């Protein structure tokens, strides 16, 4: 199955590290012009078809500036979020502002970016929105962080609602839900927090008997963003190496 994105413009929000970096690289390799944006703009990997821009996903003005520079946006991939350096705490010890910060980065930012690209996609007669949710959006979270699980479950609901709303305009909205990957400092710290026994046996609990790679997620995203997936919308695709999310 040949999938190409020649003459397409793709925004990847959260492109500095790990999964976002792999997605930006994959789209560029398949012919797209990629707007790779992140608050850590200095860490975005440069490329012939990759333009790096700074963005604050909690600021509508910052997002609007990115979308304006992109021009016509054919595909939006929202990867930004994570746990923002937070660690698990008992609920009575969680500061409300800390809870809000994770929800804003993972859920509100996704809403704001979709809100910003939707008018142009409607005018163009179609488009693709793909979010990176998480296994934590389908079950409990290995992070143990209440806000992260809440935000990812919320993002799943947003995807389904937007799919219903935007479908009549030829816009599909889907999500890829990865299993655990140590792809950023936060998740590397989480991985190190587990016992040696847990780490050694982790892959044995995965049906494919290996840890996932960012490229595994990128492959799923490119399919959902392609014309081959034109009748798939409102779906959450677990990419976990196992039959269960």
Secondary structure, 3 states (H helix, E strand, C coil): CCCCCCCCEEEEECCCCHHHHHHHHHHHHCCCEEEEEECCHHHCCCECCEEEEECCCCCHHHHHHHHHHHCCCCEEEECCCCCCCCCCCCHHHCCHHHHHHHHHHHHHHHHHHHHHHHHHHHHHCCEEEEEECCHHHCCCCCCCCHHHHHHHHHHHHHHHHHHHHHHHHCEEEEEEEECCCCCCHHHHHHHHHCCHHHHHHHHHHCCCCCCCCHHHHHHHHHHHHCHHHCCCCCCEEEECCCCCC
